[in-house]
Amino acid sequence: MMGMISIMLPRADVAAARVREVLETEPSVHDRERARGSADGAPAGTGAGQGGGLAAKGERLRAVSPVGATAQGADLEGGAATPSPLEAGGARIAFEGVSFRYEDGSEPVLEGVSFTVEPGATLAIVGSTGSGKSTVLKLIERFFDVSAGTVTVDGIDVRRWPQDALRACLGYVPQKAFLFEGTVATNIAYGDPNANEAAIRAALAAAEALAFVEEREEGLEAPVAQGGANVSGGQRQRLAMARALVRRPRAYLFDDSFSALDYATDARVRSALTAYAAGATKIIVAQRISTVLGADCIVVLEEGRVVGRGTHGELMAACPAYREIALSQLSEAELAAVGIAPDILAATVAPDPSAPSAAVAASQADSPSAVPDASCREGGAR
């Protein structure tokens, strides 16, 4: 017994020190400081003398429920209303000259990234490992603040949104799907505690998860182990996806959320999403080109920079980086089936290293004529 205690006490001491360290860590991301004297916590800078006058008028910052309940009230600083997920369509998301590094002195993860996704459009982000794709979604969710530039949702800098209101508008499926100990129903309802059985079943069906759930004797009450250890990787991804879908947010952020799915299931999920999430903005980070073929616009990242932007066909014709990824994953027959001309497939590109590609030139141009698709433009409103 004494031997066990002599082993466990040092472990407990180290664990307690680590817990204390976590509890005492100051968050690096904060809501804007509330102005003293403002009514119910309107943001700093909205009172008289700051141009907003909201605090003086007693108007409140709109509180949007994380589960999507309609709330009455208040505007964000600058006079733009915070819409509830149930009363508005898709969100307009824009990156304007965004650069980001994880800590001072480190190499930039993103540099000069600009694009705009219009409400209801589908944007795909592709690129090699480490190109900054997942970081884009984390900046939209405001898990980190940008080092330079701005990220806006509906024209409002995410740093001016209350974090709960911002994330109530977004449905995020992380790269590593995580499930909680409980049941299938409690895991899905974590996205919306007010969701009834019909809503949960609809979300599971859209994520192609309802069939395997109903195969289990307990159905929605089937037990789920901590971390989803008792389901497969593909099932875990689909349950995590259903948890985001049941929220019915204004924008969905999928961080390589289709990677554990076979090609047939991937295609069925994307088809179901078209109907289930109609009107919502969708941003899909993917490694597989087959996942993004139908996107309204595809952004290609390379070492944190945008090197191409356009539809699949446009990028096959003009972006060597994208064409290299596509040809490494899909056969010529598969590419021809989606309308890629044989002369494009046969083309060998050996550009002048000092000259930007056509896709890069288009992404750098200011003129509207350089924009390949209205649903995905460089930067925000000018």
MIPA-967705 format. One record per residue: residue in three letters; x, y, z negated of N, C-alpha, C, CB in turn. Coordinates in steps of 0.1 Angstrom, whole numbers, plus 5000, padded with zeros to 4 digits. Glycine has a CB too. Layout:
BEGIN
ALAXYZXYZXYZXYZ...
! end
This chain:
BEGIN
MET500849885000500050005000500950135000499150004988MET501950134991502750254991503550275004503750234979GLY503850155010504550175023503650235034504950035028MET502350195034501450255043501250405041500050185042ILE501150445027501050585024502250665028500750595009SER503450605026504650675030504750695045505850605026ILE504050615053504050635067502950735072503750495074MET501750725065500650805069500750955065499350745064LEU501350975053501451115048502151205058502051115035PRO503351165063504051255072503251275085505451195076ARG502551175090501751185102500651285099501251055106ALA499951275087498851365084499351505083498251325071ASP500551525077501151665076501451725090502451655068VAL501951645099502251695112500951725120503051595121ALA499951635118498651665124497951785119497751535123ALA498051805106497351925100498052055105497451915085ALA499352045106500052165111499652195125501652145110ARG499452095133499052115147497652175148499151985155VAL496752115139495352165139495352315135494452085129ARG496152355125496252485120496752575131497152495107GLU497752535138498352605149497252635160499552535156VAL496452535163495352555173494352655168494752425177LEU493952645155492952735150493352875149492552685136GLU494652895147495253035146495653095159496353025136THR495553015170495953075183494953175187496052965193GLU495453295191494653405196494253375211495253535194PRO493053385215492653365229493353475238491153365231SER493753435249494453535258493353605267495453465267VAL492153555267491053615275490053665265490453515285HIS489653795266488653855257487653925266489353955247ASP486453935260485454035266485954175263484054005260ARG485454265272485854405269485454455256485254495280GLU486254535249485954575236484654655235487154665231ARG483854625226482554685225482754835220481654615215ALA482054925225482155065221481455085208481555155232ARG482055155199481455185186480255265188482455255176GLY479155235181477955305182477055265194478255455183SER477555175202476655135213475555045208477455065224ALA474455045216473354965211473554815215472055015218ASP473454735204473654585206474854545214472354535213GLY475954625213477154575219477354605233477354435216ALA476954715239477254745253478754765254476554875257PRO479354735266480854735267481454875265481254685280ALA482654875261483355005260483355075273484854975255GLY483255205272483355275285481955305291484155205294THR480855255284479555285290478855395284478755155289GLY479455455274478755565267478955695274479255575253ALA478355805268478455935274479955975274477656035265GLY480256035285481656075287482455975295482356105274GLN481855855297482455755305481755735318482455625297GLY480755815320480055805333478855715334481055765344GLY478755615324477755525324476455565317478155385319GLY476655625305475555665297474655555292474755765305LEU475055435293474155325289474055315274474655195294ALA475155335267475155335252474255445247476555345246ALA474355565253473555675248472055655250473955805256LYS471755575261470355545264469855435256470155525279GLY470755365249470355255241470055125249469055285234GLU470555125261470355005269471354895265470455035284ARG470954775267471754665262472354585274470854565254LEU473454525271474054435280473254315281475554395276ARG472854275293471954155295472654035290471654145310ALA471953955282472353835276471753725285472053815261VAL472553645292472153545300472353405293472753545314SER471353335291471553205284472353115292470153135281PRO473253035285474152935292473352835299475052875282VAL472052815295471252705301470352765312470452635291GLY470552895315469852955327468453015323469652845337ALA468153035310466853095307466853245311466653085292THR465753285316465653425320465653515308464353445329ALA466553615309466653715298466253855302468053705291GLN465753935294465354065297466454155292464054105291GLY466654275299467554365293468454435303468354305282ALA469454445301470554535302471454515314471354515291ASP472154615317473054615328474554605324472854745336LEU475354565333476754565330477354705332477554465340GLU478554725327479154855328479254885343480554855322GLY478855015346478855055360477555045366479854975368GLY476554995359475155005364474754885372474955125372ALA475554785373475054665381474454565372476254605389ALA473254515376472554425367473154285367471154415372THR473154225355473554085354472353995357474154055340PRO472353925369471153845372471153715365471153825387SER469953665362469853535356469953435367468453525348PRO470453315364470553205374469253175380471153085368LEU468153195373466853155378466153265386465853115367GLU466653385386465953495393466853555404465653605383ALA467853485408468753545419469153425428469853625413GLY469653465440470153355449471653335446469953405463GLY472353295457473753265455474553385451474253205468ALA475653365445476553475441477553505452477353435428ARG477953635453478953675462480253685454478553815468ILE481253605459482453595452483653645461482753445447ALA484453735455485553795464486853795456485153935468PHE487853765463489253785458489853905467490153655460GLU490453995460491054115467492454135462490154245464GLY493354085471494854095468495254035455495154245467VAL494753915452494953845439496353785439493853745436SER497053815428498253745425498153695411499553835427PHE498853585408498753525394499953445391497453435393ARG500453455379501553375374501153335360502853445374TYR501453215355501053165343501753235331501253015342GLU502953285332503553355322504653445327504253255312ASP504953545320505953645325507253575329506253755314GLY507753615340509053555345508853425353509853525333SER507653365353507553245361507253285376506353165356GLU507353185384507053205399505553225400507653095407PRO505153315410503753335412503053205417503453455421VAL501953175412501153065417500253105428500253005405LEU499753225428499053285439499653425442497553295436GLU499653455455500253585458499453645470501753575462GLY498853765467498153835478496953765484499053875488VAL496153685476495053615481493853695482494753485472SER493253695494492053775497491053695505492353915504PHE489853695501488753635508487453675502488853475510THR486353655509484953685504484053575508484453825509VAL483353525498482253415501480953485499482453295492GLU480153485510478853545509477853455502478353585523PRO476753515496475753435489475253315498474653515484GLY475253195492474653085499475653015508473553125506ALA476853065510477753005520478652895512478753115525THR479252815520480152705515481552735519479652565520LEU482452755510483852785512484652665508484352915505ALA485552615516486452505512487852565511486352385522ILE488652505502490052545500490852425501490252625486VAL491752425510492652305512494152355512492352235525GLY494952255510496452285509497152175503496652425502SER498452185503499252075497499252085482500752085502THR499651985475499751985461500552095455500251845455GLY500052175446500752285440500652415448502252245439SER499752415457499552545465498652645458498952505478GLY498052605447497252705439495752695441497652845443LYS495252575446493852565449493052565436493652435457SER493352485427492652475414492652605406493152365405THR493852685408493952805401492952905405495352865403VAL492552905418491552995424490252975416491252965439LEU489852855413488552825406488652875391488152675407LYS489852855385490052895371489953045370491352835366LEU490353115380490353265379488853305381491253325390ILE488053235389486653275390485953255377485953185401GLU486253135370485653105357486253195346485852965354ARG487253265349488053355340488653275328487153465335PHE489153155332489953085322491353155320490252935326PHE491753235330492853325330492553455336494153255337ASP493253555333493153685340494153695351493153805330VAL493853765361494753785372495953865368494053845385SER497053845375498253935373498154065381499553855376ALA497554055392497354165401496154145410498554195410GLY495454255414494254235423493054215414494454125432THR491954185421490654165414489954045419489854295415VAL489153985410488253875413486853935410488553735406THR485953935419484653995416483553885419484354115424VAL482453895411481253825413480153925414480953715401ASP479453925426478454025429478954165428477254005420GLY480254185432480854315433481354365419479854405438ILE481254285409481754325396482954245392480554305385ASP483954315387485154245383484854145372486254345378VAL485354025373484953925362485453965349485653795366ARG486454055348486854105335485854195328488254175336ARG484854245336483854325330482554245327483554435340TRP482554125331481454035328481653985313481253915338PRO480553975305480753885293480953745297479453895284GLN481853675290482253545295481053445295483253485286ASP480153455286478953365286478053395297478253375272ALA477853525301477053555312477653515325476753705312LEU478953535326479653495339479553345341481153535338ARG479853265330479853115332478453065333480553055320ALA477453135328476053095330475653095345475053175322CYS476353175353476053175367476853075375476453315372LEU477753005369478652905376478452765371480052955374GLY478552675380478552535377479852475381477352455384TYR480652435371482052405373482252255371483052485364VAL482852185381483152045380484652035380482551955391PRO485352005369486852015369487451895376487352015354GLN488751915379489451805386489451675379490951855389LYS489651685366489551565357488251565350490751565347ALA487351475355486051465349486151415335485051385358PHE485351475326485351435312483951415307486151535303LEU483651295301482351275295482551255280481751145301PHE481451295273481351285259480751155254480651405253GLU481151115242480450995236479051025234481250955223GLY478150935238476750955237476050865247476351105239THR475050925254474350855264474450925277472850835260VAL473950865288473950935301473151065300473350845312ALA471951055293471051165292471651285284469751125285THR472351255273472951355265474051425272473351305252ASN474851345280475951405288475451495299476751295294ILE474351465306473851545316473151675310472751475325ALA472451655299471751765292472751855286470851705281TYR473951825285474951915280475052035289476351855279GLY474752015302474752125312473552215310474752075326ASP472452155305471252235303470452165292470352255316PRO470552205279469852135268468352135270470252205255ASN467852225278466352235280465852145291465952375282ALA466852075298466451995310465551875305467651935317ASN464451855312463651735309464051615317462151765312GLU463451505315463851385322463751395337462951265318ALA462751465342462651475357463851555363461351545361ALA464251665355465351745360466651665359465551875351ILE466851585349468051505348468151395359468051435334ARG466951335362466951235373467251305386465551165373ALA466651425388466951495401468451525403466051625402ALA469051565392470451595393471351475395470951665380LEU470951365388471651235391471451185405471151135381ALA470251205410470051165424470851245434468551175428ALA470951375432471751455441473251425440471551605437ALA473651375428475051335427475251185430475551365413GLU474251125436474350975440474750895428475450965451ALA474150935416474450855404473250785398475050955393LEU472050815403470850765397470750615399469650825403ALA471250565411471150415413471950335403471650385427PHE473150375401473950285391473450305377475450325393VAL472850425374472350445360471150355358471950595358GLU470250345368469050265367469350115367468050305378GLU470450085373470849945372471149895358472049915381ARG471449985349471749945335470449935328472750045329GLU470349835319469149805312468649925304469349685302GLU469550005299469150115290468750245298470150155280GLY469050245311468750355320469450485315467250385320LEU468650585313469250715309469850705295468250825309GLU469450615287469950595274471150505273468850545265ALA471650465285472850385285474050455278473250345300PRO474750385269475850445262477050485270476350355251VAL477650595267478850645274479950665263478550785281ALA481050595266482150605256482850745257483150495259GLN483650775247484350905247485250905259485250915234GLY485151015267485951035279485450955291487350985276GLY484350885289483750805300484550675303483750885312ALA485150625292486050505294485350385298486750475281ASN484050375297483250255301482650265314482250225290VAL482950365322482450385336483650405345481450505337SER483450375358484550385368484850535370484250315381GLY486050555377486350695381485350765389487750695387GLY484850695399483850755408482550785401483550655420GLN482150685392480950715384481150825375480550585376ARG482250835369482550945360482451085367483950935353GLN483051085379482951215387481551245390483751195400ARG480751145394479351175398478551225386478751055404LEU478751165374478051205362478451355358478351115350ALA479751385359480151515357479551615367481751525357MET479451575379478851655389477351685386478951595403ALA476651575382475251585378475051685366474651455375ARG476051685357475951775346476051925350477151745336ALA476851945361476852085366475652115374478152105375LEU475152015382473952045391472752075383473751925399VAL472552015371471352035364471152175358471251935352ARG472252245358472252385354471552475364473652435352ARG471552435376470952515387471652655387469452535386PRO472952665388473652795387473552865401475052775383ARG474152985401474153055414475353025423474153205411ALA476352965417477552915424478052795418478653035424TYR478452695427479052575423480552575426478352455429LEU481352535417482852525419483252375417483552615409PHE483652315428484052175428485552165429483252095439ASP486252125419487652115419488151965422488252155405ASP488251945435488651805440487751705434490051775437SER486451735433485451645426484951525434484251735422PHE485451515446485051405455486151305457484551455468SER487251325450488451245453488351095450489651305446ALA487551065439487350925435486250855442487150915420LEU485550925451484450865458484950805472483350975461ASP484250695475484550645489483950735499484050495490TYR484350715512483950815522482450815524484650775535ALA481750695523480350695525479650765514479850545526THR480050745501479450815490479650965491479950755477ASP480850995494481251135496480251205506482751155501ALA480051145517479151205527477751215522479151115540ARG477251115515475851115509475751225499475450985503VAL476751245490476651345480476651485487477851335470ARG477451505496477551635503476151665510478651645513SER475551565516474251575523473251615512473951445530ALA473251545501472251575491472451715485472351465479LEU473651755484473951895478473351995487475451915477THR473351975500472752075509471352105506472852025524ALA470552005503469152025499468952075485468351895501TYR469652005475469552035461469952175458470251925453ALA471152215463471752345460471552445471473252325457ALA470452435478470152535489470152675483468852495496GLY470752765489470852905485471952935475469552935478ALA472552835469473652855460474952865467473652745449THR475852945463477152955468477952835464477953085464LYS478752775473479552655469481052675473478952535476ILE481952655464483352655467483952515464484152765458ILE484552455474484952315472486552315474484252225482VAL487252275464488652245465488752095469489452285452ALA489552065479489551925484490951895489488451895494GLN491251765488492451715495492151645508493151615485ARG490851595508490451515520489751615530489551405517ILE490251615542489751695553488251665556490551695566SER487951535555486551485558485551555549486451335557THR485951595537485051655527484651795531485751655513VAL485551865539485352005542484952035556486552085538LEU484751935564484551955579483352045581484251825586GLY482252035573481052115575481052245568479952035571ALA482152285562482152415554481952535564483452425546ASP481252635559481152755567482452825570480252855560CYS483352805560484752865562485752785553484753015557ILE486952765558487952695552489152785550488352565559VAL489652795538490852875535491952775532490652965522VAL493052805539494252715538495352785530494852675552LEU495752725519496752785510498052705512496352775495GLU499152785512500452725512501352805503501052715527GLU501952745493502752805483502152935478504152845489GLY500852925475500053035469499653145478500953095459ARG499853135491499453235501498453175510500653285508VAL497553265515496653225526497353225539495353325526VAL497353105545498053095559497053065569499052985558GLY495753045566494753025576493353045570494952885582ARG492453085578491053105574490153095586490853235567GLY489153005585488252995596487452865595488952995609THR486752825606486152695606487152585609484952695616HIS486652455608487552345611488052355626486752215610GLY487252385635487752395649488652505651486552415658GLU488452625645489252745647490652715640488652865640LEU490652645629491952615622492752515630491752575608MET492052415636492752315644493452375656491752205649ALA492852485661493452555672494552655668492352625680ALA494452715656495352825653496152815641494452945652CYS495952705633496752695620497552565620495752705608PRO498852575622499652455622499552375608501152485624ALA499552455597499452385584498252305583499552485573TYR497152355587495852285586495852165596494652375589ARG496352185608496352085618497251965613496852135631GLU498351995606499151885601498451805591500451955595ILE497751875582496951795572495851715578496351895562ALA495151765588494051695594494551575602493351795604LEU495651595610496151485618496751375609497151535628SER497151405597497751305588496651225581498551365577GLN495351265582494251195575493251135585493651295566LEU493051205596492051165605492651115619490951275607SER492051015625492450975638491951075648491950825641GLU492551065660492151145671490651125675493051125684ALA490250995673488850965676487951035666488650815676GLU488351035654487451095643487451245645488051065629LEU488551305649488551455652487751485664490051505653ALA487851405675487151425687485651415684487551325698ALA485251335674483851315671483251445665483651195661VAL484051525659483551655654483851775663484151675640GLY484151735676484151845686485551905688483251945682ILE486651845684487951895686488451855700488951855675ALA488651955709489051925723490351845724489152055730PRO490451755734491751685735492951765737491551595747ASP492851885744494051965746494552025733493752075755ILE493652045723494052085710494751975702492852145701LEU494251855703494851745697496251715702493951615698ALA496351735716497651705722498651815721497351675737ALA498251925717499152045716500252025706498352175713THR501352055709502552065700502852205698503751975705VAL502952245685503152385682504552405676502052445673ALA505252495683506652525677506752675677507752465686PRO506052745667506052885667507452945663504952935658ASP507553075667508753145662508653165647508853285669PRO509653115639509553125624509353265620510753065618SER509753365627509653505622508353565626510753585628ALA507553485634506253545638505053475631506053535654PRO504153545626502953485619502153405629502153585611SER501453305624500553235633499353315635500153095627ALA498453275645497253345648496353355636496553285660ALA496353245628495453245616495953345606495353105610VAL497253345604497853445594497653585599499353415592ALA497853605612497553745617496153785615497953745632ALA495153695617493753725615493453755600492953605620SER494153675591493853695577494453835572494453585569GLN495453885580496054005576495454135582497554005579ALA494654105593494054215600492954285592493554175614ASP492754415594491754485587490454495596492254625584SER490554485608489354505617488354385615489854515631PRO487054415616486054315614486154215625484654375614SER486654245637486754155648487754035645487254225661ALA488654055635489553955632488953845622490754015625VAL487753875618487053785608486353675616486153855599PRO486753545614486153435622484653405618486953315620ASP484253435606482953395601482453495591482953255596ALA481253535592480653645583480553595569479353685588SER480553455567480353405554481753405546479853265554CYS482853435553484153425546484953535552484753285547ARG485153645545485953755551487153785542485053885552GLU488053855547489253895539488754005529490353945548GLY489053985516488754085506487354105504489454215510GLY486954205496485654245493485154355502485454275479ALA484054415498483454525505484454645505482154565499ARG484554705516485454825517484754955515486254815530
! end
